[in-house]
Amino acid sequence: MTEARSSASSAPTVLRMILGRRLQDMRLAAGASLEDAAKALRVKPLTIRRLEKAEVALKPLYVEKLLETFGADRQEIEEFVDLAERANEPGWWHSYRDAVPSWFTAYVSLETDAKTLRTYEPQYVTGLLQTPDYARAVLRGGLPNGTEEDLERRVALRLRRQGLLERPDAPTLWVVMEEAVLHREVGGDDVMREQIERLLDMSELPHISLDIVPFSAGAHVGACAPFTYFRFEEPELPDIVYSELLSASVYLDQRPDVVAHLEAHSRMALLTSSDDSRALLNRMRKEYS
């Protein structure tokens, strides 16, 4: 994957990504090239590649013709077309499209369906663990010209995303963040104290781990931009790393890139411990009292 600036309506759902991978596997199993598939649809090979990469919606007529070309039977075709129609349906976040940057919609889809999330945050508390007031203060800082309505819509989206941590099948979340996050006063003493208390509470849950890299760790391998690593239950999907820029984002699924971020996350976690992290949180809570 490369830099993503897709519109909210075309942002791939995880199901669409899975079907794109299956479509590619079926083409390869049939011994068909991109050019062969393109001839069947009377389109360019790039169109087939974009279908397989989930960069465009899976048109049922295209899917049916391709599967016929690959030798699939009628039942398999009908089941695949039905899934393709479901994959093209907008996710729950579509109702927040006015509040979501176009390049962030794919992230919400990945986050919703991931089995494992590992994130590194050098500046702020990760969005999934933010309190409403902390989230509001962070978003207000990033929207100096936004209206109160815009702000509240983004806060509502952030809080809606947090619901995944309360699901019976909640993913595991492993957060590594810098001590600097706790010293960056966002929203005032009361907001910071409440936020730290939430971190203490959430870190006690069995599916959430929180490691805070202390200032004393000095320079380290992960001192870079924030990133999130996604792992999925579905075997068709590769591990994916997301990194955010000022006005866009990058999604990486090439193994060397993913491994480099995964190793950096693990190395940073070794710079502290759960007990030390909780002790630091308790000290900072007192400072904001």
C-alpha positions as CSV (number, residue, x, y, z in Angstrom):
1,M,0.0,0.0,0.0
2,T,1.1,3.6,-0.5
3,E,0.0,7.0,0.6
4,A,-3.7,7.1,1.0
5,R,-5.8,10.1,0.1
6,S,-9.0,8.2,-0.9
7,S,-12.4,9.7,-0.5
8,A,-14.7,8.6,2.3
9,S,-16.9,6.8,-0.2
10,S,-14.1,4.8,-1.7
11,A,-12.1,4.0,1.4
12,P,-11.8,0.2,1.5
13,T,-13.6,-1.9,4.1
14,V,-11.7,-4.9,5.4
15,L,-14.1,-7.2,3.7
16,R,-13.3,-5.5,0.3
17,M,-9.6,-6.0,1.0
18,I,-10.2,-9.7,1.7
19,L,-12.2,-10.1,-1.5
20,G,-9.6,-8.3,-3.5
21,R,-7.0,-10.7,-2.3
22,R,-9.2,-13.7,-3.1
23,L,-9.9,-12.4,-6.5
24,Q,-6.1,-12.1,-7.1
25,D,-5.6,-15.7,-5.8
26,M,-8.3,-17.0,-8.1
27,R,-6.8,-15.2,-11.1
28,L,-3.3,-16.7,-10.3
29,A,-4.8,-20.2,-9.7
30,A,-6.4,-20.0,-13.1
31,G,-3.1,-19.0,-14.7
32,A,-4.5,-15.7,-15.9
33,S,-2.4,-12.6,-16.2
34,L,-3.6,-9.0,-15.5
35,E,-3.9,-8.6,-19.2
36,D,-6.0,-11.7,-19.6
37,A,-8.4,-10.5,-16.9
38,A,-8.5,-7.0,-18.4
39,K,-9.5,-8.4,-21.8
40,A,-12.4,-10.2,-20.3
41,L,-13.8,-6.9,-19.0
42,R,-12.5,-4.7,-21.8
43,V,-10.7,-2.5,-19.4
44,K,-7.0,-1.7,-18.7
45,P,-4.8,-4.0,-16.6
46,L,-4.5,-1.2,-14.1
47,T,-8.3,-1.5,-13.4
48,I,-7.8,-5.2,-12.4
49,R,-4.9,-4.3,-10.2
50,R,-6.9,-1.7,-8.5
51,L,-9.8,-4.2,-7.9
52,E,-7.4,-6.6,-6.4
53,K,-5.8,-3.9,-4.2
54,A,-9.3,-2.8,-3.0
55,E,-8.6,0.7,-4.3
56,V,-12.0,0.8,-6.1
57,A,-15.3,-0.7,-5.4
58,L,-16.0,-4.3,-6.5
59,K,-18.6,-3.9,-9.2
60,P,-20.8,-7.1,-9.1
61,L,-20.9,-7.3,-13.0
62,Y,-17.1,-7.1,-13.1
63,V,-16.8,-9.7,-10.4
64,E,-19.2,-12.1,-12.0
65,K,-17.4,-11.8,-15.4
66,L,-14.0,-12.3,-13.9
67,L,-15.0,-15.4,-11.9
68,E,-16.6,-16.9,-15.0
69,T,-13.3,-16.2,-16.8
70,F,-11.4,-18.0,-14.0
71,G,-13.6,-21.0,-14.2
72,A,-15.6,-20.6,-11.0
73,D,-18.9,-22.5,-10.7
74,R,-22.3,-20.7,-10.4
75,Q,-22.6,-21.2,-6.6
76,E,-19.2,-19.8,-6.0
77,I,-19.9,-16.8,-8.2
78,E,-23.2,-16.0,-6.5
79,E,-21.6,-16.2,-3.0
80,F,-18.7,-14.0,-4.1
81,V,-21.0,-11.4,-5.7
82,D,-23.2,-11.3,-2.6
83,L,-20.1,-10.6,-0.5
84,A,-18.9,-8.0,-3.0
85,E,-22.2,-6.1,-2.6
86,R,-21.9,-6.2,1.2
87,A,-18.3,-5.1,0.9
88,N,-19.4,-2.0,-1.0
89,E,-21.8,-0.9,1.8
90,P,-20.5,2.0,3.8
91,G,-19.1,1.3,7.2
92,W,-20.6,2.8,10.4
93,W,-18.1,5.7,10.1
94,H,-19.7,6.8,6.9
95,S,-22.2,8.8,8.9
96,Y,-19.3,10.8,10.2
97,R,-17.8,11.5,6.8
98,D,-18.2,15.3,7.4
99,A,-15.9,14.9,10.4
100,V,-13.3,12.5,9.1
101,P,-10.4,13.6,6.9
102,S,-10.6,11.6,3.6
103,W,-7.3,9.9,4.2
104,F,-8.4,8.6,7.7
105,T,-11.4,6.6,6.7
106,A,-9.4,3.5,5.8
107,Y,-7.8,3.7,9.3
108,V,-11.2,3.5,11.0
109,S,-12.1,0.4,8.9
110,L,-8.8,-1.3,9.8
111,E,-9.1,-0.4,13.5
112,T,-12.7,-1.8,13.6
113,D,-11.7,-5.2,12.3
114,A,-8.2,-5.7,13.6
115,K,-7.4,-8.5,16.0
116,T,-4.3,-6.8,17.4
117,L,-3.4,-3.1,17.6
118,R,0.1,-1.9,18.6
119,T,0.6,1.8,18.6
120,Y,3.4,4.3,19.3
121,E,2.5,7.8,20.4
122,P,5.2,10.5,21.0
123,Q,2.9,13.5,21.4
124,Y,-0.6,12.7,22.7
125,V,-2.5,9.9,24.4
126,T,-3.7,7.5,21.8
127,G,-7.3,8.3,20.6
128,L,-8.7,5.0,21.8
129,L,-7.8,5.9,25.4
130,Q,-8.7,9.6,25.5
131,T,-11.3,11.0,27.8
132,P,-13.9,13.3,26.1
133,D,-12.4,16.5,27.6
134,Y,-8.9,15.5,26.6
135,A,-10.0,14.6,23.1
136,R,-11.9,17.9,22.8
137,A,-8.8,19.8,23.8
138,V,-6.5,17.9,21.4
139,L,-8.9,18.3,18.5
140,R,-9.5,22.0,19.2
141,G,-5.8,22.6,19.0
142,G,-5.7,20.9,15.6
143,L,-8.8,22.8,14.3
144,P,-8.0,26.4,15.1
145,N,-10.5,27.6,12.5
146,G,-13.1,24.9,13.0
147,T,-16.6,25.5,14.3
148,E,-17.9,24.1,17.6
149,E,-20.1,21.8,15.6
150,D,-17.1,20.5,13.6
151,L,-15.3,19.9,16.9
152,E,-18.1,18.0,18.6
153,R,-18.6,15.8,15.6
154,R,-15.0,14.8,15.7
155,V,-15.1,14.2,19.4
156,A,-18.2,12.0,18.9
157,L,-16.4,10.0,16.3
158,R,-13.4,9.4,18.5
159,L,-15.6,8.3,21.4
160,R,-17.6,6.0,19.0
161,R,-14.3,4.4,17.9
162,Q,-13.5,3.6,21.6
163,G,-16.5,1.2,21.7
164,L,-14.4,-1.5,20.1
165,L,-12.5,-1.9,23.3
166,E,-15.8,-2.9,25.1
167,R,-16.8,-5.6,22.6
168,P,-16.9,-9.2,23.7
169,D,-14.4,-9.8,20.9
170,A,-12.3,-6.7,21.6
171,P,-8.9,-6.6,20.0
172,T,-5.7,-6.6,22.1
173,L,-4.3,-3.1,22.4
174,W,-0.6,-2.5,23.2
175,V,0.3,1.2,23.6
176,V,3.8,2.6,23.9
177,M,4.0,6.3,24.4
178,E,6.6,8.8,25.5
179,E,6.7,10.4,29.0
180,A,6.5,13.7,27.2
181,V,2.8,13.0,26.6
182,L,2.1,13.3,30.3
183,H,4.0,16.6,30.6
184,R,2.2,18.1,27.6
185,E,-0.6,19.9,29.5
186,V,-3.7,19.5,27.4
187,G,-6.9,21.2,28.6
188,G,-5.6,22.1,32.1
189,D,-4.9,20.3,35.3
190,D,-8.3,18.8,35.8
191,V,-8.4,17.3,32.3
192,M,-4.9,15.9,32.6
193,R,-5.7,14.3,36.0
194,E,-8.8,12.7,34.7
195,Q,-7.0,11.5,31.6
196,I,-4.2,9.9,33.7
197,E,-6.8,8.2,35.9
198,R,-8.4,6.8,32.8
199,L,-5.0,5.4,31.6
200,L,-4.6,3.8,35.0
201,D,-8.0,2.2,34.8
202,M,-7.7,1.0,31.2
203,S,-4.2,-0.5,31.8
204,E,-5.8,-2.9,34.3
205,L,-7.9,-4.5,31.6
206,P,-6.5,-7.9,30.4
207,H,-6.6,-6.9,26.7
208,I,-4.8,-3.6,27.1
209,S,-1.1,-3.0,27.8
210,L,0.4,0.4,28.4
211,D,4.2,1.2,28.4
212,I,5.5,4.7,28.9
213,V,9.1,5.3,27.8
214,P,10.7,7.5,30.4
215,F,12.9,10.5,29.6
216,S,15.8,8.6,31.1
217,A,15.7,6.2,28.2
218,G,17.4,8.9,26.1
219,A,17.6,8.4,22.3
220,H,16.0,5.2,21.1
221,V,15.0,3.4,17.9
222,G,11.4,4.5,17.8
223,A,11.8,8.3,18.3
224,C,9.8,9.1,15.2
225,A,6.3,9.8,13.9
226,P,3.4,8.0,15.6
227,F,2.3,4.7,14.0
228,T,-0.2,1.9,14.5
229,Y,0.3,-1.7,13.6
230,F,-2.7,-3.9,12.7
231,R,-2.9,-7.6,12.6
232,F,-6.1,-9.4,11.4
233,E,-7.7,-12.8,12.0
234,E,-8.3,-13.3,8.3
235,P,-5.4,-15.1,6.6
236,E,-5.9,-13.2,3.4
237,L,-4.9,-9.9,5.0
238,P,-1.3,-9.0,5.7
239,D,-0.2,-7.1,8.7
240,I,-0.4,-3.3,8.0
241,V,1.3,-0.3,9.5
242,Y,-0.3,3.2,9.4
243,S,1.7,6.3,9.9
244,E,0.3,9.8,10.0
245,L,1.5,13.0,8.4
246,L,0.2,16.5,8.7
247,S,-2.4,16.3,5.9
248,A,-2.2,12.7,4.7
249,S,-1.3,9.2,5.8
250,V,0.8,6.2,4.7
251,Y,-0.3,2.5,4.8
252,L,2.5,0.0,4.6
253,D,2.0,-3.8,4.0
254,Q,5.4,-4.7,2.6
255,R,7.0,-7.2,5.1
256,P,10.3,-5.3,5.6
257,D,8.4,-2.1,6.5
258,V,6.0,-3.9,8.8
259,V,8.8,-5.8,10.5
260,A,10.9,-2.7,11.1
261,H,7.9,-1.0,12.9
262,L,7.1,-4.1,14.8
263,E,10.7,-4.5,16.0
264,A,10.8,-0.8,17.0
265,H,7.7,-1.1,19.0
266,S,9.0,-4.2,20.9
267,R,12.4,-2.5,21.5
268,M,10.7,0.6,23.0
269,A,8.5,-1.6,25.3
270,L,11.7,-3.0,26.7
271,L,12.8,0.4,27.9
272,T,10.2,0.4,30.6
273,S,7.9,-2.0,32.5
274,S,4.2,-2.1,33.4
275,D,5.1,-1.4,37.1
276,D,7.3,1.5,36.2
277,S,4.7,2.9,33.9
278,R,2.0,2.8,36.5
279,A,4.3,4.4,39.0
280,L,5.0,7.2,36.6
281,L,1.3,7.7,36.0
282,N,0.6,7.9,39.7
283,R,3.4,10.5,40.2
284,M,2.0,12.6,37.3
285,R,-1.6,12.3,38.7
286,K,-0.3,13.9,41.9
287,E,1.4,16.7,40.0
288,Y,-1.9,17.6,38.4
289,S,-3.8,17.5,41.7
